[in-house]
C-alpha cells in the first residue's frame, strides 16, 4: 500500500498541464485585446529600434557616447516617464491614455524618418519614448490587474497570464526586426514610416474595440500616493533590481551591434539574433513559467534570472581575447542572447507579478509606471557610461566583465520576502 504523499504525487501527475491554447480560450475579450496589443506594439517598435544605433553612427555621424546617450534618452523618456502615464491611467482610465500614446508614437516615428540634425533626432526620440510612457503603463497595469483577477477566479497562477503577455510581445519582437531588416534594404525612413503605419492600425483598433469603462477598474481622484510609494523600501528595491536587468537588456541595442559588426563585418546577423531571442520566448516562456511556478518564489525566480543574464555577458568576455571572426565569432554573441533571454523569461513575469502585492489599493498604475521610471533612470545613466566604456579602448573582455557584474550585484537588492501571494510559487 502506498503512502499518502505518493498517492498525491500520482494524482498530480495525471492532471493535464495547461496548454497555451487552453489558456487562450479561458481569456476574456479584453484580456485577448491587451495581449494582442502588446504584439502589435512590438512589431512597430522593433521594425525601427534595433537599427537606430547604426543609423545614428553612420548616417548621422554621431560619436559612440552620443549614440549611447540618445538610446538611453529614448529609454528614459519612455520608462522614466512611465510614472506620469501610470498616474494618468489611475485618474482618467486606460482608453484615453492608450489612444493619445498611439497618436504621439505615429508622429514620433514619422519625425525620426525625416530627422537629420542631432536636435531633430533627439526631439523625435523623446516623442517616441513619451508615447510609450503613456500607452505602456496603461496596458501593463491593466494586464497586471487582470492577472490578479485571473488568479482569484481559479484559472491558475497570475504569472501564466503575464507570461502569455510576454510571449505576445516577443512574437512582435520577432516579426518587427525581420520587417525592419527588409525595409532597411530600401531606406531607414521607410522602416520608420512602416512603424508609424503599424501604430495607426493600433490606434484605429483601440478606438473601435477598447471599452469606455473597464469593469473593476476604479479611478483615483484623491491626490497623493507618490510620497507613500517613495517610503516603500521593498518596492524601490524591486525597481532598482529591475533597472539593472533593463540596463543589461538595453545592451542588445548598444553592445551587441558593436560585437556583431566586429565579428561579421556588418550588422546583417543582428536581425537573426533578435529573431533567436524572440523565438526562445515564444516557444519556451510558458514552460519556463510553469517550471518556476512549481519550484520558485518570486525572489528566487528573479535572482536566477539575473544570474543567467550575468552569465551571458561573461560568455562574451571569455571569448573576446581570442578575437574570433565569422561564424565562430558570432557564437559567443548567440550564447549571450540565449542566456539573456532565459534570464528575461524568469525576471519579467516575476517582477510584474510582484508589483500588485506591493502597490496601494487604487494605485496600481502609479506603481507600475514607477517601476519603469526608476529602471529608466538607471538605464539613462548606465547607457551613457557603457557607451563610453565601449569607446575607451580597454582590453576586449573588460567592458563585458563590467556588464556581467551589474546584474549579478543586483541580486542583493531584491526584497527578502516575495509578498502576499507569491505568484510564481508560494511565499516562504
N, C-alpha and C positions, 0 to 999 in steps of 0.2 A: 504493500500500500504506500503510495507516495505521500510526502508531507504537504501541508497547505501551500507553502511557498512554491513548490514545484508545480502544483496544480494551477496556481495563479499564473505562473510564467507560461504554462502550456496554453491556458486560455488566452493570455495576451498575444501569444504567437499566432493564434488563429484569427485574431481581429485584423481585418484588412486595413492596410495603411492607406491614408487619404491620398488619392491621386490628384494631379493638377486639374484634370477635367472635372472631378467631383467637387473640388474646392471652387472652381469657377461657377458651376451650376448652383452652388449654395449662396452666391453673392447676390445682393440686391442690385437693381439697375443703377443706383447712384454709385455703389462700390465699383461696379464694372466701368462706369464712366470715368471715375477718378483714376482707375488703373490704366485704362486706355489713354487717358490724358497724359500720363507720365511717359508712355511710349512715344506719343506724338511730340511732346516737348523735346525729348532727346533726339528724335530724328532731325528736327530743325536745328537744334543746338550743335550736335556733333557733325553735321554737314559742314560746319564752319570752324569750330574752335580748334580741332587737332592741327589745323593747317595755319593757324593765326601766327604762331611764333616764326615760322619760316617766312611768311608774308611780311611780317614786321621787320625781320632782319635783312631779307633780300630785296624786296620791292620798295620798302620804305627806308631801309638803311639804318635802322636803329642799332645802338650798341647792345651788348648782351645784358648789361644791368638794366637798361631801359626796357628791353623786352620782358625781363623778369618783373619789373615794376608794373608794366602795363597789364601783364597777366594777373599779377597779384591784385592790382587795382580792380580788374574785372571781377575777380573773386570776392574782394571786399565789398564792392558796390552791390554785389548780389548777397552773399552770406552776411556781410557786415551790416546790411540794412534789412535783413530778414526780420529783425525785431520790430521795425516800423510796419512792415507788411503784416506781421503777426498781430500787432496791436490793432491795425485797421480791420483785420478779419474778425477779431473779437468784438469790435464795435459796429461794423457795417455788414458783416456776413461774407460768405465765400464768393457768391456770384459777381458782385460789382468789382471786387478786388481782382479776380481772375481775368475778367474782361478788360479792365484797364491795363493790367500787365501785358496781355497779348497785344494790345494796340501799341504800347511802348516798345515791345520786342520787335514788331514789324518795322517801326520807324528806325530803331537802332541798327538792325541788320541792313536796311536799305542805305543808311548813312555810312556804315562801315564799308560797304561795297564801293562807295564813291570817295571815301576819305583818303587823302594823300599826305596832308600835313600832319605833324605829330599831334597838334592840338585837336584836330578833327578826329583822329583815331581815338584819342583819349575820351573825347566827348561821346563818340559812338559806343565805345566800350562801357562807359559809365551808364549810358542809357540802356544798353543790353543787360547789364548787371542789375540795374534798379528794376527793370521789368520783371526779372525773375524774383527779385526781392518782394514783389507783390504777389505773383501767381503761385510761386512755390510754397510759401508758408500756408497759403490758403488751401492748396491741395493736400499738402503733407499733414497739416494739423487735423484736417477732416479725415484723412485716411487713418491717422493715429486714433482719433475718437471712434471711428467706425470699427477699428480693430479691437478696441476695448469692448464695444457692444457685441462684436462677433464672439469674443471670448465669453462674455457674460451669458450669451444665448446658447452656449454649449457646443459651438462648432469646432472648438479646439483652441490651442494657444494663439494669442494675438500675433505672435511673430509669423504665423503661417500666412496671414493676410498681408502683413508687411513684407514678407519675402516675395509674395506674388507681385506686389507693387514694385519691388526691386527687379524682379525678372522682367516685368514690362518695361521698366526704364532701361535695362540693359539690352532688351530687344531693339529699342530705339537707338541705343548707343552702338549697336551692331550695324544697323541699316544706315545710320547717319554718316559715319566715316566713309562707307563704301559709296554712298551717293555723292558725298563731298569730293572724294577722290576722282570720281568720273567727271564731275563738273569742273574740278580744278584743272583738268587737262584742257579745258576751254579757257577759263579765266576765274580768278578769285572772286571777282564781282558777281559772276553768275552763281557761284556757290552761295554767296550772301543773299542774293535775291531769291534763290530757291529756299533758303532757310526762312526768309520773310514770308514766302508763299505758304509754307507749312503752318506758320503761326496765323496766317489769315484763315486757313481752314479750321484751326483750333478755335479761333475767335467765333467763326460762324457756327461751329458745332455747339459751343457752350452757350451762345446766345439763344440757341434753339432748345437744347436739352437740359441745361442746368436749372434746377428748381429755384424759384424766387426765395423760398424759405426751406431750409433743410430740417426735417423733424429731429427734435432732440438737441439741436444746437441753439444755445441761448446767447444773446448779445449782451455784452457787459457795458453798461453805461457809466458805472462809477469810475472816477479817475483813480490812479494809483496802480499798484501791483509791481512796479519796477523796483521800488525800494525793498519790498519783501523778497523779490527774486534775487536781488544783489546780496541779501543776507543768507540766501540758501546755499550753504557751502557745498553740499553734496551735488546740487545741480551745476554749480560753477566748476567743480572738479570734473564732472562728466563732460562739460563743454570744453574744457581745456584738453582733456584726453582725446576727445573727438576732433579738436583742432589739430592736434599732432597727426592724427590719421589723415585728415583732409590735406594738410601740407604735404604729407608723403604721397597721397593720391595725385596732387597737383603736379608732381614730377613727371606724370605721364605726358604733360604738355611742355615741360621745360627740360628736364634732364634726359628723358627717354629720346626725344627727337635728336638731341645732340649725340647721344650714343649710337643711334641707328645711322645717322649721317656718317659718323666716324667709321662704323663697321661696314656699311654697304656702299658708301659714296654718295648716296642721295636718300631721300625720305620715302621712297616708294614702299618699303616694307612696313612703314608705320601703320598704314590702314589695316594690314593683316594682323598686326599685333593688337590693335584696338578690337578687331573682329574676334581674335582669340579670347580676349578678356570678356567680351560680351557673350560669346557662346558658352564660356565656362559658367557664367552666371545664369544664363537661360536654362542650361541643362542640369546644373549642379546646385543652384541656390536652394530649391525646396528640399532635396535630400540632405544637404548640409544643415538646413534649419531643423529638419526632423531629428537628425543626429544630435545637434546641440540641445534641442528640447528634451531629449531623453537623458542627457548626461551633464549638462552645464547650466549654471545660473547665468544671469546677465553679466555679472562681473567677470566670471571665468571665460565666457564667450568673447567678450571684448579683449581681455588680456591675451588670449591665444591668438586672436585676430591681429592684434598689434605686433606680437612677436613674429607672426608669419610675414607681415609687411616688412619688418626689420630684416628678416632673413632674405627677402627679395633683393634689397639693396646690398646686402653682404655678398650675395652670389655675384653681382656685377663687380663689386670691389675686389673679390678674389680673382676674377678673370682678367681685370683690366691690365695688370702688369704684363700679361702675355701679348697684348696688342693684336689679338686675333682679328681677322677681317673676313669678309664674305659670309657664307652660311655659318661657318664656325663662330665668327664674331657676333652673329645675331643670337646664338644660343643663350648666352647669359642674359641678354635683354628679354628673351622669351621666358626664361626662368624667373626673372624679376616680375614680369607681367603675371605669370601664373600664381606666384606666391602672394603678390599684392592683391590679386583678385580673390584668392582663397581667404585672405585676411579680411577683405571687404565684405565677403559673404557672412562672416561672423560679426564684424563690428557694426555694420549699418543697421540690420534689423534689431540688434540688441539695444543700440543707442536710441533708436526711435521708440522701441517698446518701453524703455526706461522712463522717458520724459513724462508720460501721463501720471506715473506714480510720484513724481517729484513736483508736478505743477499744482498751483492753487486751482480750486474749482472756478470754472469760467475763464481761466487764463491760459488755456492750452495753446492758443495761437501765439500769445506773447512768449511763452516758454519755448515753443517750437522755433519761433523766429530767433529768440536769444541764443539757442543752441548753435545756430548757424552764424549769428552775428559775432559771437566770441571766437568761434573757429575761423570765421572770415578774417578777423583782425589778426589772428595768428598767421594765417596764410599770407596776408598783405606784407607783414614784417618778414616772414620767413622766405617768401618768394624773391624779394629783393636781395636778401642775404645769399640765398642759394644761387641766384643768377650771377652774383659777383663771385661766388665760390667757384663756379664752373669756368670763370674767365681769369682766375688768378694764376694759372699755370702751375698748380700744385701737382705733386705726384698723382698719377692716374687714379689710384684707389682711394685717395684721401676724401674727395667730395662724397663718394658713395658710402664710405665708412661713417662720415658725419651724418649723412641722411639716414643711415641704418640706426644710429644711436637715438635719434629723436623719437620714433615710435616705441622703441624698447624702453626708454626712460619714462614715456607716458603711462606705462602700466602702473607705475607707482602713484599716479594721480587719480586713478579710478576710486570712486567711493567704496568703502569697505562692505557695505550691505546693499544688495541689489535693489531693494524696495519692497512694496507691499505684496506684489503678486508674482514676481519672478519673470514671467513672460516666456523665457526660453527654458524654464525649469523652476523648480521650487526654490524659494528663497531660504537660505540657511537660518 
